[in-house]
Amino acid sequence: MSFIASWIWWSFKVVKWKIWAFSNININDSYELYSKAVNIGLIWPRGNIFNKTEYWAKGDLAKWENLDQKVKDIFSNKN
């Protein structure tokens, strides 16, 4: 039961962390932050099926859209 509760909490909070973290650094540092976050298991690598468990509220999506496109491309499968 605690595993499920933890996953639900992560699904909400990781989105907020991504928006906060990647809106406060430059593009070069964003690549490094992405790599470190994946390596320590904070976020899943791009293309991973578990990324679909993130919960993106409308407000979160609007904030994400305001980020630099180069930062958003880090999370895209088009790389």
mmCIF file of the N, C-alpha and C atoms, coordinates in Angstrom:
data_MODEL
# 
_entry.id   MODEL 
# 
loop_
_atom_site.group_PDB 
_atom_site.id 
_atom_site.type_symbol 
_atom_site.label_atom_id 
_atom_site.label_alt_id 
_atom_site.label_comp_id 
_atom_site.label_asym_id 
_atom_site.label_entity_id 
_atom_site.label_seq_id 
_atom_site.pdbx_PDB_ins_code 
_atom_site.Cartn_x 
_atom_site.Cartn_y 
_atom_site.Cartn_z 
_atom_site.occupancy 
_atom_site.B_iso_or_equiv 
_atom_site.pdbx_formal_charge 
_atom_site.auth_seq_id 
_atom_site.auth_comp_id 
_atom_site.auth_asym_id 
_atom_site.auth_atom_id 
_atom_site.pdbx_PDB_model_num 
ATOM 1   N N  . MET A 1 1  ? 0.820  -1.191 0.000   1.00 0.00 ? 1  MET A N  1 
ATOM 2   C CA . MET A 1 1  ? 0.000  0.000  0.000   1.00 0.00 ? 1  MET A CA 1 
ATOM 3   C C  . MET A 1 1  ? 0.872  1.266  0.000   1.00 0.00 ? 1  MET A C  1 
ATOM 4   N N  . SER A 1 2  ? 1.955  1.255  0.761   1.00 0.00 ? 2  SER A N  1 
ATOM 5   C CA . SER A 1 2  ? 2.813  2.440  0.804   1.00 0.00 ? 2  SER A CA 1 
ATOM 6   C C  . SER A 1 2  ? 3.499  2.679  -0.539  1.00 0.00 ? 2  SER A C  1 
ATOM 7   N N  . PHE A 1 3  ? 3.782  1.606  -1.282  1.00 0.00 ? 3  PHE A N  1 
ATOM 8   C CA . PHE A 1 3  ? 4.381  1.754  -2.610  1.00 0.00 ? 3  PHE A CA 1 
ATOM 9   C C  . PHE A 1 3  ? 3.437  2.516  -3.539  1.00 0.00 ? 3  PHE A C  1 
ATOM 10  N N  . ILE A 1 4  ? 2.171  2.168  -3.508  1.00 0.00 ? 4  ILE A N  1 
ATOM 11  C CA . ILE A 1 4  ? 1.186  2.832  -4.363  1.00 0.00 ? 4  ILE A CA 1 
ATOM 12  C C  . ILE A 1 4  ? 1.038  4.294  -3.965  1.00 0.00 ? 4  ILE A C  1 
ATOM 13  N N  . ALA A 1 5  ? 0.963  4.556  -2.672  1.00 0.00 ? 5  ALA A N  1 
ATOM 14  C CA . ALA A 1 5  ? 0.843  5.931  -2.194  1.00 0.00 ? 5  ALA A CA 1 
ATOM 15  C C  . ALA A 1 5  ? 2.074  6.749  -2.585  1.00 0.00 ? 5  ALA A C  1 
ATOM 16  N N  . SER A 1 6  ? 3.237  6.151  -2.487  1.00 0.00 ? 6  SER A N  1 
ATOM 17  C CA . SER A 1 6  ? 4.473  6.846  -2.859  1.00 0.00 ? 6  SER A CA 1 
ATOM 18  C C  . SER A 1 6  ? 4.502  7.163  -4.348  1.00 0.00 ? 6  SER A C  1 
ATOM 19  N N  . TRP A 1 7  ? 4.060  6.221  -5.164  1.00 0.00 ? 7  TRP A N  1 
ATOM 20  C CA . TRP A 1 7  ? 4.058  6.439  -6.610  1.00 0.00 ? 7  TRP A CA 1 
ATOM 21  C C  . TRP A 1 7  ? 3.086  7.557  -6.987  1.00 0.00 ? 7  TRP A C  1 
ATOM 22  N N  . ILE A 1 8  ? 1.937  7.582  -6.364  1.00 0.00 ? 8  ILE A N  1 
ATOM 23  C CA . ILE A 1 8  ? 0.961  8.645  -6.631  1.00 0.00 ? 8  ILE A CA 1 
ATOM 24  C C  . ILE A 1 8  ? 1.543  9.998  -6.224  1.00 0.00 ? 8  ILE A C  1 
ATOM 25  N N  . TRP A 1 9  ? 2.167  10.057 -5.075  1.00 0.00 ? 9  TRP A N  1 
ATOM 26  C CA . TRP A 1 9  ? 2.793  11.306 -4.619  1.00 0.00 ? 9  TRP A CA 1 
ATOM 27  C C  . TRP A 1 9  ? 3.856  11.740 -5.629  1.00 0.00 ? 9  TRP A C  1 
ATOM 28  N N  . TRP A 1 10 ? 4.709  10.809 -6.058  1.00 0.00 ? 10 TRP A N  1 
ATOM 29  C CA . TRP A 1 10 ? 5.750  11.122 -7.042  1.00 0.00 ? 10 TRP A CA 1 
ATOM 30  C C  . TRP A 1 10 ? 5.124  11.644 -8.330  1.00 0.00 ? 10 TRP A C  1 
ATOM 31  N N  . SER A 1 11 ? 4.021  11.035 -8.777  1.00 0.00 ? 11 SER A N  1 
ATOM 32  C CA . SER A 1 11 ? 3.368  11.423 -10.030 1.00 0.00 ? 11 SER A CA 1 
ATOM 33  C C  . SER A 1 11 ? 2.953  12.893 -10.041 1.00 0.00 ? 11 SER A C  1 
ATOM 34  N N  . PHE A 1 12 ? 2.544  13.396 -8.897  1.00 0.00 ? 12 PHE A N  1 
ATOM 35  C CA . PHE A 1 12 ? 2.162  14.799 -8.790  1.00 0.00 ? 12 PHE A CA 1 
ATOM 36  C C  . PHE A 1 12 ? 3.383  15.709 -8.602  1.00 0.00 ? 12 PHE A C  1 
ATOM 37  N N  . LYS A 1 13 ? 4.271  15.303 -7.726  1.00 0.00 ? 13 LYS A N  1 
ATOM 38  C CA . LYS A 1 13 ? 5.369  16.183 -7.322  1.00 0.00 ? 13 LYS A CA 1 
ATOM 39  C C  . LYS A 1 13 ? 6.506  16.275 -8.344  1.00 0.00 ? 13 LYS A C  1 
ATOM 40  N N  . VAL A 1 14 ? 6.758  15.231 -9.104  1.00 0.00 ? 14 VAL A N  1 
ATOM 41  C CA . VAL A 1 14 ? 7.863  15.276 -10.056 1.00 0.00 ? 14 VAL A CA 1 
ATOM 42  C C  . VAL A 1 14 ? 7.603  16.313 -11.146 1.00 0.00 ? 14 VAL A C  1 
ATOM 43  N N  . VAL A 1 15 ? 6.349  16.479 -11.510 1.00 0.00 ? 15 VAL A N  1 
ATOM 44  C CA . VAL A 1 15 ? 5.996  17.488 -12.514 1.00 0.00 ? 15 VAL A CA 1 
ATOM 45  C C  . VAL A 1 15 ? 6.313  18.881 -11.982 1.00 0.00 ? 15 VAL A C  1 
ATOM 46  N N  . LYS A 1 16 ? 5.929  19.127 -10.760 1.00 0.00 ? 16 LYS A N  1 
ATOM 47  C CA . LYS A 1 16 ? 6.193  20.440 -10.150 1.00 0.00 ? 16 LYS A CA 1 
ATOM 48  C C  . LYS A 1 16 ? 7.696  20.679 -10.018 1.00 0.00 ? 16 LYS A C  1 
ATOM 49  N N  . TRP A 1 17 ? 8.442  19.632 -9.678  1.00 0.00 ? 17 TRP A N  1 
ATOM 50  C CA . TRP A 1 17 ? 9.894  19.758 -9.574  1.00 0.00 ? 17 TRP A CA 1 
ATOM 51  C C  . TRP A 1 17 ? 10.509 20.068 -10.934 1.00 0.00 ? 17 TRP A C  1 
ATOM 52  N N  . LYS A 1 18 ? 10.081 19.375 -11.971 1.00 0.00 ? 18 LYS A N  1 
ATOM 53  C CA . LYS A 1 18 ? 10.619 19.623 -13.315 1.00 0.00 ? 18 LYS A CA 1 
ATOM 54  C C  . LYS A 1 18 ? 10.410 21.077 -13.724 1.00 0.00 ? 18 LYS A C  1 
ATOM 55  N N  . ILE A 1 19 ? 9.201  21.570 -13.515 1.00 0.00 ? 19 ILE A N  1 
ATOM 56  C CA . ILE A 1 19 ? 8.898  22.958 -13.887 1.00 0.00 ? 19 ILE A CA 1 
ATOM 57  C C  . ILE A 1 19 ? 9.773  23.913 -13.094 1.00 0.00 ? 19 ILE A C  1 
ATOM 58  N N  . TRP A 1 20 ? 9.850  23.708 -11.801 1.00 0.00 ? 20 TRP A N  1 
ATOM 59  C CA . TRP A 1 20 ? 10.653 24.591 -10.950 1.00 0.00 ? 20 TRP A CA 1 
ATOM 60  C C  . TRP A 1 20 ? 12.134 24.518 -11.324 1.00 0.00 ? 20 TRP A C  1 
ATOM 61  N N  . ALA A 1 21 ? 12.663 23.314 -11.403 1.00 0.00 ? 21 ALA A N  1 
ATOM 62  C CA . ALA A 1 21 ? 14.100 23.143 -11.619 1.00 0.00 ? 21 ALA A CA 1 
ATOM 63  C C  . ALA A 1 21 ? 14.540 23.635 -12.991 1.00 0.00 ? 21 ALA A C  1 
ATOM 64  N N  . PHE A 1 22 ? 13.816 23.286 -14.011 1.00 0.00 ? 22 PHE A N  1 
ATOM 65  C CA . PHE A 1 22 ? 14.249 23.616 -15.361 1.00 0.00 ? 22 PHE A CA 1 
ATOM 66  C C  . PHE A 1 22 ? 13.884 25.035 -15.785 1.00 0.00 ? 22 PHE A C  1 
ATOM 67  N N  . SER A 1 23 ? 13.072 25.713 -14.998 1.00 0.00 ? 23 SER A N  1 
ATOM 68  C CA . SER A 1 23 ? 12.790 27.116 -15.308 1.00 0.00 ? 23 SER A CA 1 
ATOM 69  C C  . SER A 1 23 ? 13.783 28.045 -14.610 1.00 0.00 ? 23 SER A C  1 
ATOM 70  N N  . ASN A 1 24 ? 14.614 27.499 -13.750 1.00 0.00 ? 24 ASN A N  1 
ATOM 71  C CA . ASN A 1 24 ? 15.548 28.322 -12.982 1.00 0.00 ? 24 ASN A CA 1 
ATOM 72  C C  . ASN A 1 24 ? 17.012 28.149 -13.369 1.00 0.00 ? 24 ASN A C  1 
ATOM 73  N N  . ILE A 1 25 ? 17.291 27.439 -14.473 1.00 0.00 ? 25 ILE A N  1 
ATOM 74  C CA . ILE A 1 25 ? 18.681 27.260 -14.902 1.00 0.00 ? 25 ILE A CA 1 
ATOM 75  C C  . ILE A 1 25 ? 18.776 27.448 -16.418 1.00 0.00 ? 25 ILE A C  1 
ATOM 76  N N  . ASN A 1 26 ? 20.007 27.607 -16.894 1.00 0.00 ? 26 ASN A N  1 
ATOM 77  C CA . ASN A 1 26 ? 20.200 27.804 -18.329 1.00 0.00 ? 26 ASN A CA 1 
ATOM 78  C C  . ASN A 1 26 ? 20.212 26.466 -19.062 1.00 0.00 ? 26 ASN A C  1 
ATOM 79  N N  . ILE A 1 27 ? 20.211 26.514 -20.381 1.00 0.00 ? 27 ILE A N  1 
ATOM 80  C CA . ILE A 1 27 ? 20.099 25.302 -21.181 1.00 0.00 ? 27 ILE A CA 1 
ATOM 81  C C  . ILE A 1 27 ? 21.276 24.351 -20.974 1.00 0.00 ? 27 ILE A C  1 
ATOM 82  N N  . ASN A 1 28 ? 22.480 24.860 -20.860 1.00 0.00 ? 28 ASN A N  1 
ATOM 83  C CA . ASN A 1 28 ? 23.638 23.985 -20.651 1.00 0.00 ? 28 ASN A CA 1 
ATOM 84  C C  . ASN A 1 28 ? 23.541 23.226 -19.336 1.00 0.00 ? 28 ASN A C  1 
ATOM 85  N N  . ASP A 1 29 ? 23.135 23.917 -18.292 1.00 0.00 ? 29 ASP A N  1 
ATOM 86  C CA . ASP A 1 29 ? 22.957 23.254 -16.998 1.00 0.00 ? 29 ASP A CA 1 
ATOM 87  C C  . ASP A 1 29 ? 21.761 22.302 -17.010 1.00 0.00 ? 29 ASP A C  1 
ATOM 88  N N  . SER A 1 30 ? 20.789 22.567 -17.877 1.00 0.00 ? 30 SER A N  1 
ATOM 89  C CA . SER A 1 30 ? 19.614 21.703 -17.968 1.00 0.00 ? 30 SER A CA 1 
ATOM 90  C C  . SER A 1 30 ? 19.993 20.298 -18.426 1.00 0.00 ? 30 SER A C  1 
ATOM 91  N N  . TYR A 1 31 ? 20.918 20.192 -19.372 1.00 0.00 ? 31 TYR A N  1 
ATOM 92  C CA . TYR A 1 31 ? 21.367 18.866 -19.818 1.00 0.00 ? 31 TYR A CA 1 
ATOM 93  C C  . TYR A 1 31 ? 21.998 18.089 -18.667 1.00 0.00 ? 31 TYR A C  1 
ATOM 94  N N  . GLU A 1 32 ? 22.829 18.776 -17.900 1.00 0.00 ? 32 GLU A N  1 
ATOM 95  C CA . GLU A 1 32 ? 23.488 18.120 -16.771 1.00 0.00 ? 32 GLU A CA 1 
ATOM 96  C C  . GLU A 1 32 ? 22.476 17.722 -15.694 1.00 0.00 ? 32 GLU A C  1 
ATOM 97  N N  . LEU A 1 33 ? 21.543 18.611 -15.400 1.00 0.00 ? 33 LEU A N  1 
ATOM 98  C CA . LEU A 1 33 ? 20.523 18.304 -14.397 1.00 0.00 ? 33 LEU A CA 1 
ATOM 99  C C  . LEU A 1 33 ? 19.677 17.114 -14.833 1.00 0.00 ? 33 LEU A C  1 
ATOM 100 N N  . TYR A 1 34 ? 19.292 17.083 -16.101 1.00 0.00 ? 34 TYR A N  1 
ATOM 101 C CA . TYR A 1 34 ? 18.507 15.960 -16.610 1.00 0.00 ? 34 TYR A CA 1 
ATOM 102 C C  . TYR A 1 34 ? 19.267 14.650 -16.415 1.00 0.00 ? 34 TYR A C  1 
ATOM 103 N N  . SER A 1 35 ? 20.531 14.631 -16.806 1.00 0.00 ? 35 SER A N  1 
ATOM 104 C CA . SER A 1 35 ? 21.345 13.411 -16.681 1.00 0.00 ? 35 SER A CA 1 
ATOM 105 C C  . SER A 1 35 ? 21.467 12.961 -15.234 1.00 0.00 ? 35 SER A C  1 
ATOM 106 N N  . LYS A 1 36 ? 21.730 13.908 -14.353 1.00 0.00 ? 36 LYS A N  1 
ATOM 107 C CA . LYS A 1 36 ? 21.863 13.558 -12.935 1.00 0.00 ? 36 LYS A CA 1 
ATOM 108 C C  . LYS A 1 36 ? 20.546 13.071 -12.349 1.00 0.00 ? 36 LYS A C  1 
ATOM 109 N N  . ALA A 1 37 ? 19.444 13.696 -12.721 1.00 0.00 ? 37 ALA A N  1 
ATOM 110 C CA . ALA A 1 37 ? 18.140 13.284 -12.202 1.00 0.00 ? 37 ALA A CA 1 
ATOM 111 C C  . ALA A 1 37 ? 17.788 11.873 -12.663 1.00 0.00 ? 37 ALA A C  1 
ATOM 112 N N  . VAL A 1 38 ? 18.120 11.541 -13.904 1.00 0.00 ? 38 VAL A N  1 
ATOM 113 C CA . VAL A 1 38 ? 17.886 10.186 -14.401 1.00 0.00 ? 38 VAL A CA 1 
ATOM 114 C C  . VAL A 1 38 ? 18.803 9.200  -13.688 1.00 0.00 ? 38 VAL A C  1 
ATOM 115 N N  . ASN A 1 39 ? 20.073 9.551  -13.548 1.00 0.00 ? 39 ASN A N  1 
ATOM 116 C CA . ASN A 1 39 ? 21.051 8.645  -12.926 1.00 0.00 ? 39 ASN A CA 1 
ATOM 117 C C  . ASN A 1 39 ? 20.718 8.311  -11.478 1.00 0.00 ? 39 ASN A C  1 
ATOM 118 N N  . ILE A 1 40 ? 20.158 9.251  -10.731 1.00 0.00 ? 40 ILE A N  1 
ATOM 119 C CA . ILE A 1 40 ? 19.826 8.968  -9.332  1.00 0.00 ? 40 ILE A CA 1 
ATOM 120 C C  . ILE A 1 40 ? 18.422 8.398  -9.171  1.00 0.00 ? 40 ILE A C  1 
ATOM 121 N N  . GLY A 1 41 ? 17.652 8.343  -10.259 1.00 0.00 ? 41 GLY A N  1 
ATOM 122 C CA . GLY A 1 41 ? 16.327 7.753  -10.212 1.00 0.00 ? 41 GLY A CA 1 
ATOM 123 C C  . GLY A 1 41 ? 15.210 8.708  -9.835  1.00 0.00 ? 41 GLY A C  1 
ATOM 124 N N  . LEU A 1 42 ? 15.477 9.996  -9.880  1.00 0.00 ? 42 LEU A N  1 
ATOM 125 C CA . LEU A 1 42 ? 14.435 10.976 -9.579  1.00 0.00 ? 42 LEU A CA 1 
ATOM 126 C C  . LEU A 1 42 ? 13.407 11.028 -10.705 1.00 0.00 ? 42 LEU A C  1 
ATOM 127 N N  . ILE A 1 43 ? 13.876 10.955 -11.942 1.00 0.00 ? 43 ILE A N  1 
ATOM 128 C CA . ILE A 1 43 ? 12.990 10.938 -13.099 1.00 0.00 ? 43 ILE A CA 1 
ATOM 129 C C  . ILE A 1 43 ? 13.371 9.766  -14.000 1.00 0.00 ? 43 ILE A C  1 
ATOM 130 N N  . TRP A 1 44 ? 12.439 9.366  -14.840 1.00 0.00 ? 44 TRP A N  1 
ATOM 131 C CA . TRP A 1 44 ? 12.703 8.304  -15.804 1.00 0.00 ? 44 TRP A CA 1 
ATOM 132 C C  . TRP A 1 44 ? 13.312 8.909  -17.059 1.00 0.00 ? 44 TRP A C  1 
ATOM 133 N N  . PRO A 1 45 ? 14.126 8.168  -17.779 1.00 0.00 ? 45 PRO A N  1 
ATOM 134 C CA . PRO A 1 45 ? 14.686 8.686  -19.030 1.00 0.00 ? 45 PRO A CA 1 
ATOM 135 C C  . PRO A 1 45 ? 13.590 8.890  -20.074 1.00 0.00 ? 45 PRO A C  1 
ATOM 136 N N  . ARG A 1 46 ? 13.840 9.782  -21.022 1.00 0.00 ? 46 ARG A N  1 
ATOM 137 C CA . ARG A 1 46 ? 12.856 10.053 -22.079 1.00 0.00 ? 46 ARG A CA 1 
ATOM 138 C C  . ARG A 1 46 ? 12.495 8.748  -22.789 1.00 0.00 ? 46 ARG A C  1 
ATOM 139 N N  . GLY A 1 47 ? 11.241 8.630  -23.121 1.00 0.00 ? 47 GLY A N  1 
ATOM 140 C CA . GLY A 1 47 ? 10.762 7.451  -23.809 1.00 0.00 ? 47 GLY A CA 1 
ATOM 141 C C  . GLY A 1 47 ? 10.355 6.301  -22.906 1.00 0.00 ? 47 GLY A C  1 
ATOM 142 N N  . ASN A 1 48 ? 10.639 6.390  -21.616 1.00 0.00 ? 48 ASN A N  1 
ATOM 143 C CA . ASN A 1 48 ? 10.292 5.317  -20.693 1.00 0.00 ? 48 ASN A CA 1 
ATOM 144 C C  . ASN A 1 48 ? 8.785  5.311  -20.465 1.00 0.00 ? 48 ASN A C  1 
ATOM 145 N N  . ILE A 1 49 ? 8.207  4.141  -20.443 1.00 0.00 ? 49 ILE A N  1 
ATOM 146 C CA . ILE A 1 49 ? 6.753  4.019  -20.280 1.00 0.00 ? 49 ILE A CA 1 
ATOM 147 C C  . ILE A 1 49 ? 6.265  4.602  -18.951 1.00 0.00 ? 49 ILE A C  1 
ATOM 148 N N  . PHE A 1 50 ? 7.112  4.607  -17.935 1.00 0.00 ? 50 PHE A N  1 
ATOM 149 C CA . PHE A 1 50 ? 6.691  5.121  -16.634 1.00 0.00 ? 50 PHE A CA 1 
ATOM 150 C C  . PHE A 1 50 ? 6.518  6.633  -16.627 1.00 0.00 ? 50 PHE A C  1 
ATOM 151 N N  . ASN A 1 51 ? 7.030  7.323  -17.634 1.00 0.00 ? 51 ASN A N  1 
ATOM 152 C CA . ASN A 1 51 ? 6.779  8.764  -17.743 1.00 0.00 ? 51 ASN A CA 1 
ATOM 153 C C  . ASN A 1 51 ? 5.289  9.040  -17.909 1.00 0.00 ? 51 ASN A C  1 
ATOM 154 N N  . LYS A 1 52 ? 4.553  8.069  -18.391 1.00 0.00 ? 52 LYS A N  1 
ATOM 155 C CA . LYS A 1 52 ? 3.114  8.233  -18.574 1.00 0.00 ? 52 LYS A CA 1 
ATOM 156 C C  . LYS A 1 52 ? 2.368  8.275  -17.244 1.00 0.00 ? 52 LYS A C  1 
ATOM 157 N N  . THR A 1 53 ? 3.039  7.950  -16.152 1.00 0.00 ? 53 THR A N  1 
ATOM 158 C CA . THR A 1 53 ? 2.385  7.995  -14.841 1.00 0.00 ? 53 THR A CA 1 
ATOM 159 C C  . THR A 1 53 ? 2.501  9.376  -14.191 1.00 0.00 ? 53 THR A C  1 
ATOM 160 N N  . GLU A 1 54 ? 3.185  10.307 -14.848 1.00 0.00 ? 54 GLU A N  1 
ATOM 161 C CA . GLU A 1 54 ? 3.253  11.672 -14.318 1.00 0.00 ? 54 GLU A CA 1 
ATOM 162 C C  . GLU A 1 54 ? 1.895  12.334 -14.495 1.00 0.00 ? 54 GLU A C  1 
ATOM 163 N N  . TYR A 1 55 ? 1.479  13.108 -13.510 1.00 0.00 ? 55 TYR A N  1 
ATOM 164 C CA . TYR A 1 55 ? 0.197  13.801 -13.584 1.00 0.00 ? 55 TYR A CA 1 
ATOM 165 C C  . TYR A 1 55 ? 0.437  15.267 -13.911 1.00 0.00 ? 55 TYR A C  1 
ATOM 166 N N  . TRP A 1 56 ? 0.020  15.670 -15.111 1.00 0.00 ? 56 TRP A N  1 
ATOM 167 C CA . TRP A 1 56 ? 0.179  17.038 -15.581 1.00 0.00 ? 56 TRP A CA 1 
ATOM 168 C C  . TRP A 1 56 ? -1.168 17.752 -15.524 1.00 0.00 ? 56 TRP A C  1 
ATOM 169 N N  . ALA A 1 57 ? -1.348 18.602 -14.524 1.00 0.00 ? 57 ALA A N  1 
ATOM 170 C CA . ALA A 1 57 ? -2.559 19.416 -14.421 1.00 0.00 ? 57 ALA A CA 1 
ATOM 171 C C  . ALA A 1 57 ? -2.500 20.516 -15.481 1.00 0.00 ? 57 ALA A C  1 
ATOM 172 N N  . LYS A 1 58 ? -3.638 21.115 -15.786 1.00 0.00 ? 58 LYS A N  1 
ATOM 173 C CA . LYS A 1 58 ? -3.686 22.172 -16.796 1.00 0.00 ? 58 LYS A CA 1 
ATOM 174 C C  . LYS A 1 58 ? -2.723 23.308 -16.469 1.00 0.00 ? 58 LYS A C  1 
ATOM 175 N N  . GLY A 1 59 ? -2.674 23.686 -15.209 1.00 0.00 ? 59 GLY A N  1 
ATOM 176 C CA . GLY A 1 59 ? -1.771 24.758 -14.795 1.00 0.00 ? 59 GLY A CA 1 
ATOM 177 C C  . GLY A 1 59 ? -0.312 24.386 -14.998 1.00 0.00 ? 59 GLY A C  1 
ATOM 178 N N  . ASP A 1 60 ? 0.007  23.121 -14.748 1.00 0.00 ? 60 ASP A N  1 
ATOM 179 C CA . ASP A 1 60 ? 1.376  22.642 -14.948 1.00 0.00 ? 60 ASP A CA 1 
ATOM 180 C C  . ASP A 1 60 ? 1.737  22.667 -16.431 1.00 0.00 ? 60 ASP A C  1 
ATOM 181 N N  . LEU A 1 61 ? 0.811  22.244 -17.269 1.00 0.00 ? 61 LEU A N  1 
ATOM 182 C CA . LEU A 1 61 ? 1.060  22.249 -18.715 1.00 0.00 ? 61 LEU A CA 1 
ATOM 183 C C  . LEU A 1 61 ? 1.286  23.664 -19.227 1.00 0.00 ? 61 LEU A C  1 
ATOM 184 N N  . ALA A 1 62 ? 0.528  24.612 -18.712 1.00 0.00 ? 62 ALA A N  1 
ATOM 185 C CA . ALA A 1 62 ? 0.687  26.008 -19.124 1.00 0.00 ? 62 ALA A CA 1 
ATOM 186 C C  . ALA A 1 62 ? 2.063  26.536 -18.719 1.00 0.00 ? 62 ALA A C  1 
ATOM 187 N N  . LYS A 1 63 ? 2.497  26.205 -17.521 1.00 0.00 ? 63 LYS A N  1 
ATOM 188 C CA . LYS A 1 63 ? 3.826  26.643 -17.068 1.00 0.00 ? 63 LYS A CA 1 
ATOM 189 C C  . LYS A 1 63 ? 4.913  25.981 -17.900 1.00 0.00 ? 63 LYS A C  1 
ATOM 190 N N  . TRP A 1 64 ? 4.748  24.699 -18.218 1.00 0.00 ? 64 TRP A N  1 
ATOM 191 C CA . TRP A 1 64 ? 5.735  23.972 -19.022 1.00 0.00 ? 64 TRP A CA 1 
ATOM 192 C C  . TRP A 1 64 ? 5.859  24.595 -20.408 1.00 0.00 ? 64 TRP A C  1 
ATOM 193 N N  . GLU A 1 65 ? 4.738  25.015 -20.972 1.00 0.00 ? 65 GLU A N  1 
ATOM 194 C CA . GLU A 1 65 ? 4.754  25.625 -22.306 1.00 0.00 ? 65 GLU A CA 1 
ATOM 195 C C  . GLU A 1 65 ? 5.552  26.928 -22.321 1.00 0.00 ? 65 GLU A C  1 
ATOM 196 N N  . ASN A 1 66 ? 5.676  27.588 -21.183 1.00 0.00 ? 66 ASN A N  1 
ATOM 197 C CA . ASN A 1 66 ? 6.429  28.843 -21.098 1.00 0.00 ? 66 ASN A CA 1 
ATOM 198 C C  . ASN A 1 66 ? 7.931  28.629 -21.005 1.00 0.00 ? 66 ASN A C  1 
ATOM 199 N N  . LEU A 1 67 ? 8.371  27.389 -20.802 1.00 0.00 ? 67 LEU A N  1 
ATOM 200 C CA . LEU A 1 67 ? 9.803  27.108 -20.725 1.00 0.00 ? 67 LEU A CA 1 
ATOM 201 C C  . LEU A 1 67 ? 10.442 27.209 -22.107 1.00 0.00 ? 67 LEU A C  1 
ATOM 202 N N  . ASP A 1 68 ? 11.734 27.439 -22.116 1.00 0.00 ? 68 ASP A N  1 
ATOM 203 C CA . ASP A 1 68 ? 12.507 27.480 -23.357 1.00 0.00 ? 68 ASP A CA 1 
ATOM 204 C C  . ASP A 1 68 ? 12.328 26.161 -24.111 1.00 0.00 ? 68 ASP A C  1 
ATOM 205 N N  . GLN A 1 69 ? 12.122 26.250 -25.419 1.00 0.00 ? 69 GLN A N  1 
ATOM 206 C CA . GLN A 1 69 ? 11.906 25.052 -26.232 1.00 0.00 ? 69 GLN A CA 1 
ATOM 207 C C  . GLN A 1 69 ? 13.092 24.096 -26.158 1.00 0.00 ? 69 GLN A C  1 
ATOM 208 N N  . LYS A 1 70 ? 14.296 24.629 -26.032 1.00 0.00 ? 70 LYS A N  1 
ATOM 209 C CA . LYS A 1 70 ? 15.480 23.775 -25.938 1.00 0.00 ? 70 LYS A CA 1 
ATOM 210 C C  . LYS A 1 70 ? 15.433 22.909 -24.682 1.00 0.00 ? 70 LYS A C  1 
ATOM 211 N N  . VAL A 1 71 ? 14.900 23.453 -23.607 1.00 0.00 ? 71 VAL A N  1 
ATOM 212 C CA . VAL A 1 71 ? 14.758 22.685 -22.365 1.00 0.00 ? 71 VAL A CA 1 
ATOM 213 C C  . VAL A 1 71 ? 13.713 21.595 -22.565 1.00 0.00 ? 71 VAL A C  1 
ATOM 214 N N  . LYS A 1 72 ? 12.591 21.924 -23.156 1.00 0.00 ? 72 LYS A N  1 
ATOM 215 C CA . LYS A 1 72 ? 11.536 20.941 -23.387 1.00 0.00 ? 72 LYS A CA 1 
ATOM 216 C C  . LYS A 1 72 ? 12.030 19.841 -24.328 1.00 0.00 ? 72 LYS A C  1 
ATOM 217 N N  . ASP A 1 73 ? 12.914 20.172 -25.253 1.00 0.00 ? 73 ASP A N  1 
ATOM 218 C CA . ASP A 1 73 ? 13.448 19.182 -26.186 1.00 0.00 ? 73 ASP A CA 1 
ATOM 219 C C  . ASP A 1 73 ? 14.277 18.109 -25.474 1.00 0.00 ? 73 ASP A C  1 
ATOM 220 N N  . ILE A 1 74 ? 14.846 18.431 -24.332 1.00 0.00 ? 74 ILE A N  1 
ATOM 221 C CA . ILE A 1 74 ? 15.612 17.448 -23.569 1.00 0.00 ? 74 ILE A CA 1 
ATOM 222 C C  . ILE A 1 74 ? 14.726 16.252 -23.216 1.00 0.00 ? 74 ILE A C  1 
ATOM 223 N N  . PHE A 1 75 ? 13.470 16.503 -22.983 1.00 0.00 ? 75 PHE A N  1 
ATOM 224 C CA . PHE A 1 75 ? 12.530 15.455 -22.576 1.00 0.00 ? 75 PHE A CA 1 
ATOM 225 C C  . PHE A 1 75 ? 11.830 14.800 -23.754 1.00 0.00 ? 75 PHE A C  1 
ATOM 226 N N  . SER A 1 76 ? 12.097 15.274 -24.949 1.00 0.00 ? 76 SER A N  1 
ATOM 227 C CA . SER A 1 76 ? 11.425 14.779 -26.143 1.00 0.00 ? 76 SER A CA 1 
ATOM 228 C C  . SER A 1 76 ? 12.110 13.535 -26.683 1.00 0.00 ? 76 SER A C  1 
ATOM 229 N N  . ASN A 1 77 ? 11.342 12.654 -27.297 1.00 0.00 ? 77 ASN A N  1 
ATOM 230 C CA . ASN A 1 77 ? 11.885 11.454 -27.932 1.00 0.00 ? 77 ASN A CA 1 
ATOM 231 C C  . ASN A 1 77 ? 12.501 11.759 -29.287 1.00 0.00 ? 77 ASN A C  1 
ATOM 232 N N  . LYS A 1 78 ? 12.413 12.987 -29.733 1.00 0.00 ? 78 LYS A N  1 
ATOM 233 C CA . LYS A 1 78 ? 12.920 13.375 -31.039 1.00 0.00 ? 78 LYS A CA 1 
ATOM 234 C C  . LYS A 1 78 ? 14.412 13.585 -31.068 1.00 0.00 ? 78 LYS A C  1 
ATOM 235 N N  . ASN A 1 79 ? 15.082 13.461 -29.913 1.00 0.00 ? 79 ASN A N  1 
ATOM 236 C CA . ASN A 1 79 ? 16.536 13.679 -29.839 1.00 0.00 ? 79 ASN A CA 1 
ATOM 237 C C  . ASN A 1 79 ? 17.291 12.496 -30.356 1.00 0.00 ? 79 ASN A C  1 
# 
